[in-house]
Amino acid sequence: MSSFFTLEIKAIDFSYKPRNITINRGKEYEITLKNDGKAEHDINIVSTEDFNENNVDNLHKNYNFHLHVQAGQSATAKISSLPRGSYIFYCTVPGHKEAGMVGNFKVL
């Protein structure tokens, strides 16, 4: 029987709680995105390098995890094991990343 760790991330207009997440490589995680905001939100996890290139096409193609939820709803998905390193999570809804919907995701 496989066990996994759970994480809940709240999306609020226009931020995430928590903004900094650390997980352990090789462990299974299930992430729930709970939208407590008034607009639709999502979470997209990409490498810090891809994020810093600020190439929108790259960001949407090279994501490692994605969840989308309407206002007042939540969604859950398992995240596959990511290599050690630093990642960024952000909202892909136009204007939300620029308004501050960005967080740090570290894999130890």
Biopython code that builds the backbone (N, CA, C, O; Angstrom):
import numpy as np
from Bio.PDB.StructureBuilder import StructureBuilder

atoms = [
    (1, "MET", "N", (0.843, -1.181, 0.000)),
    (1, "MET", "CA", (0.000, 0.000, 0.000)),
    (1, "MET", "C", (0.885, 1.238, 0.000)),
    (1, "MET", "O", (1.767, 1.388, 0.845)),
    (2, "SER", "N", (0.641, 2.100, -0.935)),
    (2, "SER", "CA", (1.444, 3.313, -1.097)),
    (2, "SER", "C", (0.851, 4.450, -0.280)),
    (2, "SER", "O", (-0.358, 4.678, -0.319)),
    (3, "SER", "N", (1.690, 5.163, 0.456)),
    (3, "SER", "CA", (1.200, 6.320, 1.196)),
    (3, "SER", "C", (1.792, 7.583, 0.592)),
    (3, "SER", "O", (2.867, 7.558, -0.006)),
    (4, "PHE", "N", (1.076, 8.680, 0.756)),
    (4, "PHE", "CA", (1.561, 9.935, 0.210)),
    (4, "PHE", "C", (1.285, 11.050, 1.203)),
    (4, "PHE", "O", (0.452, 10.922, 2.100)),
    (5, "PHE", "N", (1.998, 12.133, 1.018)),
    (5, "PHE", "CA", (1.844, 13.313, 1.860)),
    (5, "PHE", "C", (0.886, 14.273, 1.161)),
    (5, "PHE", "O", (0.831, 14.325, -0.068)),
    (6, "THR", "N", (0.141, 15.023, 1.948)),
    (6, "THR", "CA", (-0.806, 15.970, 1.356)),
    (6, "THR", "C", (-0.363, 17.400, 1.624)),
    (6, "THR", "O", (0.183, 17.711, 2.682)),
    (7, "LEU", "N", (-0.609, 18.260, 0.647)),
    (7, "LEU", "CA", (-0.335, 19.691, 0.760)),
    (7, "LEU", "C", (-1.585, 20.437, 0.320)),
    (7, "LEU", "O", (-2.230, 20.050, -0.654)),
    (8, "GLU", "N", (-1.926, 21.496, 1.029)),
    (8, "GLU", "CA", (-3.022, 22.348, 0.579)),
    (8, "GLU", "C", (-2.471, 23.739, 0.311)),
    (8, "GLU", "O", (-1.784, 24.327, 1.147)),
    (9, "ILE", "N", (-2.782, 24.244, -0.854)),
    (9, "ILE", "CA", (-2.389, 25.594, -1.238)),
    (9, "ILE", "C", (-3.671, 26.374, -1.471)),
    (9, "ILE", "O", (-4.541, 25.946, -2.229)),
    (10, "LYS", "N", (-3.782, 27.523, -0.813)),
    (10, "LYS", "CA", (-4.958, 28.371, -0.997)),
    (10, "LYS", "C", (-4.634, 29.479, -1.985)),
    (10, "LYS", "O", (-3.606, 30.149, -1.882)),
    (11, "ALA", "N", (-5.524, 29.656, -2.932)),
    (11, "ALA", "CA", (-5.419, 30.760, -3.893)),
    (11, "ALA", "C", (-6.395, 31.840, -3.436)),
    (11, "ALA", "O", (-7.592, 31.602, -3.279)),
    (12, "ILE", "N", (-5.848, 33.022, -3.230)),
    (12, "ILE", "CA", (-6.639, 34.170, -2.804)),
    (12, "ILE", "C", (-6.293, 35.294, -3.767)),
    (12, "ILE", "O", (-5.144, 35.407, -4.194)),
    (13, "ASP", "N", (-7.255, 36.118, -4.112)),
    (13, "ASP", "CA", (-6.986, 37.184, -5.089)),
    (13, "ASP", "C", (-5.963, 38.160, -4.522)),
    (13, "ASP", "O", (-6.368, 38.889, -3.616)),
    (14, "PHE", "N", (-4.798, 38.274, -4.887)),
    (14, "PHE", "CA", (-3.962, 37.637, -5.870)),
    (14, "PHE", "C", (-2.702, 37.104, -5.210)),
    (14, "PHE", "O", (-1.612, 37.637, -5.424)),
    (15, "SER", "N", (-2.844, 36.076, -4.426)),
    (15, "SER", "CA", (-1.698, 35.476, -3.752)),
    (15, "SER", "C", (-1.990, 34.013, -3.434)),
    (15, "SER", "O", (-3.114, 33.532, -3.579)),
    (16, "TYR", "N", (-0.947, 33.329, -3.000)),
    (16, "TYR", "CA", (-1.058, 31.947, -2.543)),
    (16, "TYR", "C", (-0.673, 31.889, -1.073)),
    (16, "TYR", "O", (0.138, 32.684, -0.598)),
    (17, "LYS", "N", (-1.265, 30.940, -0.360)),
    (17, "LYS", "CA", (-0.853, 30.639, 1.008)),
    (17, "LYS", "C", (-0.725, 29.139, 1.107)),
    (17, "LYS", "O", (-1.706, 28.438, 0.859)),
    (18, "PRO", "N", (0.436, 28.606, 1.458)),
    (18, "PRO", "CA", (1.701, 29.309, 1.685)),
    (18, "PRO", "C", (2.357, 29.700, 0.356)),
    (18, "PRO", "O", (2.023, 29.176, -0.707)),
    (19, "ARG", "N", (3.292, 30.629, 0.457)),
    (19, "ARG", "CA", (4.041, 31.097, -0.726)),
    (19, "ARG", "C", (5.351, 30.347, -0.915)),
    (19, "ARG", "O", (5.942, 30.375, -1.995)),
    (20, "ASN", "N", (5.803, 29.676, 0.144)),
    (20, "ASN", "CA", (7.049, 28.909, 0.096)),
    (20, "ASN", "C", (6.765, 27.486, 0.542)),
    (20, "ASN", "O", (6.275, 27.254, 1.647)),
    (21, "ILE", "N", (7.080, 26.527, -0.338)),
    (21, "ILE", "CA", (6.808, 25.117, -0.063)),
    (21, "ILE", "C", (8.096, 24.329, -0.286)),
    (21, "ILE", "O", (8.820, 24.554, -1.255)),
    (22, "THR", "N", (8.363, 23.402, 0.631)),
    (22, "THR", "CA", (9.508, 22.511, 0.491)),
    (22, "THR", "C", (9.002, 21.076, 0.610)),
    (22, "THR", "O", (8.262, 20.741, 1.535)),
    (23, "ILE", "N", (9.409, 20.237, -0.335)),
    (23, "ILE", "CA", (9.064, 18.823, -0.274)),
    (23, "ILE", "C", (10.347, 18.002, -0.392)),
    (23, "ILE", "O", (11.401, 18.520, -0.762)),
    (24, "ASN", "N", (10.240, 16.723, -0.073)),
    (24, "ASN", "CA", (11.385, 15.808, -0.154)),
    (24, "ASN", "C", (11.313, 14.990, -1.430)),
    (24, "ASN", "O", (10.271, 14.424, -1.758)),
    (25, "ARG", "N", (12.412, 14.934, -2.138)),
    (25, "ARG", "CA", (12.500, 14.151, -3.376)),
    (25, "ARG", "C", (12.234, 12.684, -3.070)),
    (25, "ARG", "O", (12.633, 12.180, -2.021)),
    (26, "GLY", "N", (11.566, 12.008, -3.979)),
    (26, "GLY", "CA", (11.307, 10.587, -3.829)),
    (26, "GLY", "C", (10.048, 10.260, -3.046)),
    (26, "GLY", "O", (9.644, 9.097, -3.005)),
    (27, "LYS", "N", (9.425, 11.231, -2.432)),
    (27, "LYS", "CA", (8.178, 11.019, -1.696)),
    (27, "LYS", "C", (7.010, 11.358, -2.611)),
    (27, "LYS", "O", (7.134, 12.204, -3.497)),
    (28, "GLU", "N", (5.876, 10.698, -2.397)),
    (28, "GLU", "CA", (4.684, 11.010, -3.179)),
    (28, "GLU", "C", (3.868, 12.072, -2.454)),
    (28, "GLU", "O", (3.676, 12.006, -1.240)),
    (29, "TYR", "N", (3.394, 13.047, -3.213)),
    (29, "TYR", "CA", (2.594, 14.134, -2.650)),
    (29, "TYR", "C", (1.309, 14.291, -3.439)),
    (29, "TYR", "O", (1.257, 14.053, -4.646)),
    (30, "GLU", "N", (0.283, 14.695, -2.724)),
    (30, "GLU", "CA", (-0.983, 15.048, -3.338)),
    (30, "GLU", "C", (-1.232, 16.513, -2.983)),
    (30, "GLU", "O", (-1.257, 16.878, -1.807)),
    (31, "ILE", "N", (-1.411, 17.334, -3.988)),
    (31, "ILE", "CA", (-1.618, 18.764, -3.773)),
    (31, "ILE", "C", (-3.071, 19.114, -4.027)),
    (31, "ILE", "O", (-3.646, 18.739, -5.049)),
    (32, "THR", "N", (-3.659, 19.839, -3.084)),
    (32, "THR", "CA", (-5.005, 20.371, -3.258)),
    (32, "THR", "C", (-4.893, 21.880, -3.412)),
    (32, "THR", "O", (-4.303, 22.557, -2.571)),
    (33, "LEU", "N", (-5.457, 22.393, -4.481)),
    (33, "LEU", "CA", (-5.531, 23.837, -4.693)),
    (33, "LEU", "C", (-6.948, 24.250, -4.332)),
    (33, "LEU", "O", (-7.910, 23.849, -4.986)),
    (34, "LYS", "N", (-7.066, 25.057, -3.282)),
    (34, "LYS", "CA", (-8.366, 25.544, -2.812)),
    (34, "LYS", "C", (-8.478, 27.015, -3.188)),
    (34, "LYS", "O", (-7.671, 27.839, -2.758)),
    (35, "ASN", "N", (-9.480, 27.333, -3.988)),
    (35, "ASN", "CA", (-9.647, 28.711, -4.455)),
    (35, "ASN", "C", (-10.601, 29.459, -3.531)),
    (35, "ASN", "O", (-11.818, 29.293, -3.608)),
    (36, "ASP", "N", (-10.032, 30.283, -2.658)),
    (36, "ASP", "CA", (-10.819, 31.135, -1.766)),
    (36, "ASP", "C", (-11.010, 32.525, -2.361)),
    (36, "ASP", "O", (-11.491, 33.435, -1.687)),
    (37, "GLY", "N", (-10.633, 32.683, -3.622)),
    (37, "GLY", "CA", (-10.746, 33.974, -4.290)),
    (37, "GLY", "C", (-12.069, 34.130, -5.011)),
    (37, "GLY", "O", (-12.924, 33.244, -4.979)),
    (38, "LYS", "N", (-12.223, 35.282, -5.667)),
    (38, "LYS", "CA", (-13.448, 35.594, -6.404)),
    (38, "LYS", "C", (-13.297, 35.342, -7.898)),
    (38, "LYS", "O", (-14.269, 35.446, -8.646)),
    (39, "ALA", "N", (-12.090, 35.013, -8.334)),
    (39, "ALA", "CA", (-11.821, 34.754, -9.756)),
    (39, "ALA", "C", (-11.256, 33.348, -9.899)),
    (39, "ALA", "O", (-10.822, 32.747, -8.916)),
    (40, "GLU", "N", (-11.262, 32.823, -11.121)),
    (40, "GLU", "CA", (-10.631, 31.527, -11.355)),
    (40, "GLU", "C", (-9.127, 31.669, -11.138)),
    (40, "GLU", "O", (-8.553, 32.731, -11.377)),
    (41, "HIS", "N", (-8.500, 30.590, -10.686)),
    (41, "HIS", "CA", (-7.053, 30.565, -10.471)),
    (41, "HIS", "C", (-6.532, 29.193, -10.837)),
    (41, "HIS", "O", (-7.286, 28.228, -10.957)),
    (42, "ASP", "N", (-5.230, 29.130, -11.008)),
    (42, "ASP", "CA", (-4.586, 27.844, -11.199)),
    (42, "ASP", "C", (-3.210, 27.883, -10.577)),
    (42, "ASP", "O", (-2.773, 28.904, -10.047)),
    (43, "ILE", "N", (-2.545, 26.762, -10.652)),
    (43, "ILE", "CA", (-1.169, 26.680, -10.174)),
    (43, "ILE", "C", (-0.388, 25.898, -11.220)),
    (43, "ILE", "O", (-0.802, 24.828, -11.668)),
    (44, "ASN", "N", (0.737, 26.455, -11.590)),
    (44, "ASN", "CA", (1.612, 25.864, -12.586)),
    (44, "ASN", "C", (3.009, 25.836, -11.968)),
    (44, "ASN", "O", (3.494, 26.868, -11.502)),
    (45, "ILE", "N", (3.657, 24.683, -11.956)),
    (45, "ILE", "CA", (5.004, 24.580, -11.376)),
    (45, "ILE", "C", (6.008, 24.379, -12.501)),
    (45, "ILE", "O", (5.888, 23.451, -13.301)),
    (46, "VAL", "N", (7.000, 25.261, -12.550)),
    (46, "VAL", "CA", (8.056, 25.192, -13.561)),
    (46, "VAL", "C", (9.407, 25.380, -12.876)),
    (46, "VAL", "O", (9.484, 25.830, -11.733)),
    (47, "SER", "N", (10.463, 25.029, -13.597)),
    (47, "SER", "CA", (11.799, 25.245, -13.045)),
    (47, "SER", "C", (12.056, 26.747, -12.910)),
    (47, "SER", "O", (11.499, 27.553, -13.655)),
    (48, "THR", "N", (12.895, 27.103, -11.962)),
    (48, "THR", "CA", (13.250, 28.510, -11.772)),
    (48, "THR", "C", (13.873, 29.073, -13.042)),
    (48, "THR", "O", (13.641, 30.228, -13.400)),
    (49, "GLU", "N", (14.669, 28.244, -13.722)),
    (49, "GLU", "CA", (15.320, 28.685, -14.958)),
    (49, "GLU", "C", (14.283, 29.053, -16.025)),
    (49, "GLU", "O", (14.382, 30.115, -16.640)),
    (50, "ASP", "N", (13.294, 28.186, -16.248)),
    (50, "ASP", "CA", (12.252, 28.491, -17.234)),
    (50, "ASP", "C", (11.480, 29.755, -16.849)),
    (50, "ASP", "O", (11.155, 30.579, -17.703)),
    (51, "PHE", "N", (11.192, 29.895, -15.554)),
    (51, "PHE", "CA", (10.448, 31.068, -15.092)),
    (51, "PHE", "C", (11.243, 32.348, -15.328)),
    (51, "PHE", "O", (10.697, 33.347, -15.797)),
    (52, "ASN", "N", (12.528, 32.315, -15.004)),
    (52, "ASN", "CA", (13.357, 33.509, -15.142)),
    (52, "ASN", "C", (13.582, 33.917, -16.589)),
    (52, "ASN", "O", (13.870, 35.082, -16.867)),
    (53, "GLU", "N", (13.453, 32.961, -17.522)),
    (53, "GLU", "CA", (13.553, 33.311, -18.942)),
    (53, "GLU", "C", (12.358, 34.139, -19.384)),
    (53, "GLU", "O", (12.409, 34.840, -20.394)),
    (54, "ASN", "N", (11.257, 34.046, -18.595)),
    (54, "ASN", "CA", (10.040, 34.822, -18.832)),
    (54, "ASN", "C", (9.485, 34.622, -20.243)),
    (54, "ASN", "O", (8.894, 35.536, -20.818)),
    (55, "ASN", "N", (9.675, 33.443, -20.787)),
    (55, "ASN", "CA", (9.143, 33.098, -22.094)),
    (55, "ASN", "C", (7.819, 32.366, -21.873)),
    (55, "ASN", "O", (7.820, 31.190, -21.508)),
    (56, "VAL", "N", (6.695, 33.043, -22.088)),
    (56, "VAL", "CA", (5.382, 32.491, -21.787)),
    (56, "VAL", "C", (5.142, 31.162, -22.494)),
    (56, "VAL", "O", (4.579, 30.244, -21.898)),
    (57, "ASP", "N", (5.559, 31.041, -23.756)),
    (57, "ASP", "CA", (5.375, 29.780, -24.471)),
    (57, "ASP", "C", (6.126, 28.646, -23.778)),
    (57, "ASP", "O", (5.598, 27.543, -23.640)),
    (58, "ASN", "N", (7.345, 28.913, -23.347)),
    (58, "ASN", "CA", (8.146, 27.917, -22.628)),
    (58, "ASN", "C", (7.478, 27.523, -21.318)),
    (58, "ASN", "O", (7.427, 26.344, -20.969)),
    (59, "LEU", "N", (6.965, 28.516, -20.596)),
    (59, "LEU", "CA", (6.363, 28.251, -19.296)),
    (59, "LEU", "C", (5.178, 27.309, -19.427)),
    (59, "LEU", "O", (5.018, 26.401, -18.611)),
    (60, "HIS", "N", (4.358, 27.507, -20.426)),
    (60, "HIS", "CA", (3.174, 26.673, -20.577)),
    (60, "HIS", "C", (3.505, 25.300, -21.142)),
    (60, "HIS", "O", (2.740, 24.358, -20.936)),
    (61, "LYS", "N", (4.615, 25.159, -21.844)),
    (61, "LYS", "CA", (5.002, 23.864, -22.409)),
    (61, "LYS", "C", (5.807, 23.029, -21.428)),
    (61, "LYS", "O", (5.698, 21.803, -21.429)),
    (62, "ASN", "N", (6.620, 23.674, -20.584)),
    (62, "ASN", "CA", (7.561, 22.956, -19.729)),
    (62, "ASN", "C", (7.112, 22.832, -18.280)),
    (62, "ASN", "O", (7.949, 22.685, -17.390)),
    (63, "TYR", "N", (5.819, 22.889, -18.029)),
    (63, "TYR", "CA", (5.380, 22.801, -16.644)),
    (63, "TYR", "C", (5.537, 21.380, -16.108)),
    (63, "TYR", "O", (5.517, 20.407, -16.861)),
    (64, "ASN", "N", (5.692, 21.289, -14.797)),
    (64, "ASN", "CA", (5.850, 20.009, -14.119)),
    (64, "ASN", "C", (4.568, 19.574, -13.417)),
    (64, "ASN", "O", (4.418, 18.406, -13.056)),
    (65, "PHE", "N", (3.646, 20.513, -13.224)),
    (65, "PHE", "CA", (2.410, 20.241, -12.502)),
    (65, "PHE", "C", (1.444, 21.372, -12.812)),
    (65, "PHE", "O", (1.853, 22.528, -12.917)),
    (66, "HIS", "N", (0.160, 21.043, -12.960)),
    (66, "HIS", "CA", (-0.837, 22.076, -13.239)),
    (66, "HIS", "C", (-2.185, 21.660, -12.656)),
    (66, "HIS", "O", (-2.626, 20.524, -12.831)),
    (67, "LEU", "N", (-2.833, 22.596, -11.961)),
    (67, "LEU", "CA", (-4.201, 22.429, -11.457)),
    (67, "LEU", "C", (-4.953, 23.718, -11.718)),
    (67, "LEU", "O", (-4.381, 24.801, -11.604)),
    (68, "HIS", "N", (-6.226, 23.618, -12.066)),
    (68, "HIS", "CA", (-7.053, 24.790, -12.359)),
    (68, "HIS", "C", (-8.356, 24.666, -11.577)),
    (68, "HIS", "O", (-8.964, 23.596, -11.533)),
    (69, "VAL", "N", (-8.788, 25.790, -10.950)),
    (69, "VAL", "CA", (-10.046, 25.767, -10.191)),
    (69, "VAL", "C", (-10.818, 27.072, -10.372)),
    (69, "VAL", "O", (-10.241, 28.152, -10.501)),
    (70, "GLN", "N", (-12.123, 26.934, -10.375)),
    (70, "GLN", "CA", (-13.003, 28.095, -10.417)),
    (70, "GLN", "C", (-13.129, 28.662, -9.000)),
    (70, "GLN", "O", (-12.770, 27.992, -8.032)),
    (71, "ALA", "N", (-13.628, 29.872, -8.878)),
    (71, "ALA", "CA", (-13.815, 30.526, -7.576)),
    (71, "ALA", "C", (-14.666, 29.638, -6.666)),
    (71, "ALA", "O", (-15.687, 29.096, -7.090)),
    (72, "GLY", "N", (-14.233, 29.497, -5.414)),
    (72, "GLY", "CA", (-14.970, 28.731, -4.425)),
    (72, "GLY", "C", (-14.836, 27.226, -4.535)),
    (72, "GLY", "O", (-15.482, 26.497, -3.782)),
    (73, "GLN", "N", (-14.014, 26.741, -5.455)),
    (73, "GLN", "CA", (-13.864, 25.300, -5.635)),
    (73, "GLN", "C", (-12.444, 24.865, -5.290)),
    (73, "GLN", "O", (-11.576, 25.694, -5.017)),
    (74, "SER", "N", (-12.225, 23.561, -5.307)),
    (74, "SER", "CA", (-10.877, 23.034, -5.097)),
    (74, "SER", "C", (-10.673, 21.824, -6.012)),
    (74, "SER", "O", (-11.629, 21.209, -6.483)),
    (75, "ALA", "N", (-9.412, 21.506, -6.246)),
    (75, "ALA", "CA", (-9.038, 20.364, -7.078)),
    (75, "ALA", "C", (-7.792, 19.741, -6.472)),
    (75, "ALA", "O", (-6.985, 20.422, -5.838)),
    (76, "THR", "N", (-7.646, 18.445, -6.674)),
    (76, "THR", "CA", (-6.526, 17.710, -6.098)),
    (76, "THR", "C", (-5.875, 16.834, -7.162)),
    (76, "THR", "O", (-6.562, 16.249, -7.999)),
    (77, "ALA", "N", (-4.556, 16.749, -7.127)),
    (77, "ALA", "CA", (-3.815, 15.873, -8.031)),
    (77, "ALA", "C", (-2.500, 15.483, -7.376)),
    (77, "ALA", "O", (-1.971, 16.200, -6.526)),
    (78, "LYS", "N", (-1.984, 14.330, -7.789)),
    (78, "LYS", "CA", (-0.678, 13.885, -7.293)),
    (78, "LYS", "C", (0.405, 14.510, -8.147)),
    (78, "LYS", "O", (0.242, 14.714, -9.350)),
    (79, "ILE", "N", (1.511, 14.808, -7.494)),
    (79, "ILE", "CA", (2.657, 15.361, -8.212)),
    (79, "ILE", "C", (3.717, 14.276, -8.303)),
    (79, "ILE", "O", (4.041, 13.616, -7.315)),
    (80, "SER", "N", (4.249, 14.105, -9.503)),
    (80, "SER", "CA", (5.294, 13.105, -9.683)),
    (80, "SER", "C", (6.591, 13.610, -9.073)),
    (80, "SER", "O", (6.764, 14.808, -8.852)),
    (81, "SER", "N", (7.474, 12.708, -8.812)),
    (81, "SER", "CA", (8.745, 13.064, -8.189)),
    (81, "SER", "C", (9.545, 14.000, -9.097)),
    (81, "SER", "O", (9.815, 13.686, -10.257)),
    (82, "LEU", "N", (9.907, 15.131, -8.554)),
    (82, "LEU", "CA", (10.717, 16.112, -9.285)),
    (82, "LEU", "C", (12.168, 15.992, -8.838)),
    (82, "LEU", "O", (12.431, 15.608, -7.699)),
    (83, "PRO", "N", (13.107, 16.314, -9.712)),
    (83, "PRO", "CA", (14.513, 16.330, -9.307)),
    (83, "PRO", "C", (14.755, 17.401, -8.236)),
    (83, "PRO", "O", (14.011, 18.377, -8.135)),
    (84, "ARG", "N", (15.797, 17.198, -7.451)),
    (84, "ARG", "CA", (16.172, 18.227, -6.469)),
    (84, "ARG", "C", (16.352, 19.552, -7.181)),
    (84, "ARG", "O", (16.833, 19.603, -8.313)),
    (85, "GLY", "N", (15.962, 20.625, -6.506)),
    (85, "GLY", "CA", (16.161, 21.935, -7.089)),
    (85, "GLY", "C", (15.087, 22.919, -6.687)),
    (85, "GLY", "O", (14.225, 22.635, -5.854)),
    (86, "SER", "N", (15.165, 24.080, -7.303)),
    (86, "SER", "CA", (14.231, 25.165, -7.022)),
    (86, "SER", "C", (13.267, 25.337, -8.182)),
    (86, "SER", "O", (13.655, 25.298, -9.350)),
    (87, "TYR", "N", (12.019, 25.527, -7.838)),
    (87, "TYR", "CA", (10.948, 25.697, -8.808)),
    (87, "TYR", "C", (10.125, 26.925, -8.415)),
    (87, "TYR", "O", (10.232, 27.441, -7.302)),
    (88, "ILE", "N", (9.325, 27.362, -9.339)),
    (88, "ILE", "CA", (8.416, 28.478, -9.099)),
    (88, "ILE", "C", (7.011, 27.976, -9.393)),
    (88, "ILE", "O", (6.798, 27.247, -10.363)),
    (89, "PHE", "N", (6.041, 28.368, -8.551)),
    (89, "PHE", "CA", (4.658, 28.111, -8.921)),
    (89, "PHE", "C", (3.966, 29.452, -9.088)),
    (89, "PHE", "O", (4.261, 30.411, -8.375)),
    (90, "TYR", "N", (3.041, 29.508, -10.040)),
    (90, "TYR", "CA", (2.392, 30.776, -10.369)),
    (90, "TYR", "C", (1.050, 30.503, -11.037)),
    (90, "TYR", "O", (0.766, 29.383, -11.462)),
    (91, "CYS", "N", (0.235, 31.546, -11.121)),
    (91, "CYS", "CA", (-1.074, 31.465, -11.762)),
    (91, "CYS", "C", (-0.931, 31.874, -13.226)),
    (91, "CYS", "O", (-0.346, 32.912, -13.535)),
    (92, "THR", "N", (-1.475, 31.039, -14.133)),
    (92, "THR", "CA", (-1.362, 31.324, -15.559)),
    (92, "THR", "C", (-2.501, 32.180, -16.100)),
    (92, "THR", "O", (-2.481, 32.556, -17.272)),
    (93, "VAL", "N", (-3.498, 32.496, -15.267)),
    (93, "VAL", "CA", (-4.586, 33.359, -15.727)),
    (93, "VAL", "C", (-3.969, 34.725, -16.053)),
    (93, "VAL", "O", (-3.235, 35.275, -15.232)),
    (94, "PRO", "N", (-4.253, 35.277, -17.231)),
    (94, "PRO", "CA", (-3.623, 36.536, -17.637)),
    (94, "PRO", "C", (-3.715, 37.634, -16.570)),
    (94, "PRO", "O", (-4.787, 37.953, -16.055)),
    (95, "GLY", "N", (-2.530, 38.198, -16.263)),
    (95, "GLY", "CA", (-2.427, 39.289, -15.293)),
    (95, "GLY", "C", (-2.226, 38.851, -13.856)),
    (95, "GLY", "O", (-1.808, 39.661, -13.029)),
    (96, "HIS", "N", (-2.507, 37.594, -13.527)),
    (96, "HIS", "CA", (-2.417, 37.154, -12.133)),
    (96, "HIS", "C", (-0.968, 37.009, -11.665)),
    (96, "HIS", "O", (-0.631, 37.415, -10.553)),
    (97, "LYS", "N", (-0.113, 36.433, -12.510)),
    (97, "LYS", "CA", (1.316, 36.312, -12.149)),
    (97, "LYS", "C", (1.895, 37.697, -11.909)),
    (97, "LYS", "O", (2.627, 37.921, -10.945)),
    (98, "GLU", "N", (1.556, 38.622, -12.797)),
    (98, "GLU", "CA", (2.067, 39.992, -12.697)),
    (98, "GLU", "C", (1.532, 40.702, -11.446)),
    (98, "GLU", "O", (2.171, 41.617, -10.926)),
    (99, "ALA", "N", (0.360, 40.275, -10.970)),
    (99, "ALA", "CA", (-0.235, 40.878, -9.770)),
    (99, "ALA", "C", (0.311, 40.260, -8.484)),
    (99, "ALA", "O", (-0.060, 40.678, -7.387)),
    (100, "GLY", "N", (1.197, 39.258, -8.616)),
    (100, "GLY", "CA", (1.834, 38.694, -7.433)),
    (100, "GLY", "C", (1.499, 37.256, -7.110)),
    (100, "GLY", "O", (1.904, 36.757, -6.060)),
    (101, "MET", "N", (0.775, 36.576, -7.973)),
    (101, "MET", "CA", (0.448, 35.164, -7.694)),
    (101, "MET", "C", (1.623, 34.285, -8.098)),
    (101, "MET", "O", (1.599, 33.612, -9.128)),
    (102, "VAL", "N", (2.660, 34.312, -7.247)),
    (102, "VAL", "CA", (3.892, 33.572, -7.484)),
    (102, "VAL", "C", (4.384, 33.041, -6.147)),
    (102, "VAL", "O", (4.255, 33.708, -5.120)),
    (103, "GLY", "N", (4.951, 31.834, -6.162)),
    (103, "GLY", "CA", (5.522, 31.266, -4.954)),
    (103, "GLY", "C", (6.742, 30.435, -5.277)),
    (103, "GLY", "O", (7.045, 30.182, -6.443)),
    (104, "ASN", "N", (7.442, 30.011, -4.237)),
    (104, "ASN", "CA", (8.663, 29.210, -4.386)),
    (104, "ASN", "C", (8.385, 27.765, -3.965)),
    (104, "ASN", "O", (7.711, 27.514, -2.965)),
    (105, "PHE", "N", (8.912, 26.833, -4.740)),
    (105, "PHE", "CA", (8.699, 25.413, -4.519)),
    (105, "PHE", "C", (10.070, 24.750, -4.567)),
    (105, "PHE", "O", (10.720, 24.747, -5.612)),
    (106, "LYS", "N", (10.508, 24.199, -3.463)),
    (106, "LYS", "CA", (11.853, 23.613, -3.380)),
    (106, "LYS", "C", (11.749, 22.108, -3.144)),
    (106, "LYS", "O", (10.945, 21.646, -2.333)),
    (107, "VAL", "N", (12.576, 21.355, -3.866)),
    (107, "VAL", "CA", (12.643, 19.914, -3.683)),
    (107, "VAL", "C", (14.020, 19.585, -3.092)),
    (107, "VAL", "O", (15.051, 19.870, -3.701)),
    (108, "LEU", "N", (14.018, 18.987, -1.910)),
    (108, "LEU", "CA", (15.279, 18.628, -1.231)),
    (108, "LEU", "C", (15.695, 17.218, -1.555)),
    (108, "LEU", "O", (16.727, 16.753, -1.072)),
]
sb = StructureBuilder()
sb.init_structure("model")
sb.init_model(0)
sb.init_chain("A")
sb.init_seg("    ")
for serial, (resi, resn, name, xyz) in enumerate(atoms, 1):
    if name == "N":
        sb.init_residue(resn, " ", resi, " ")
    sb.init_atom(name, np.array(xyz, "f"), 0.0, 1.0, " ", f" {name:<3s}", serial, name[0])
structure = sb.get_structure()
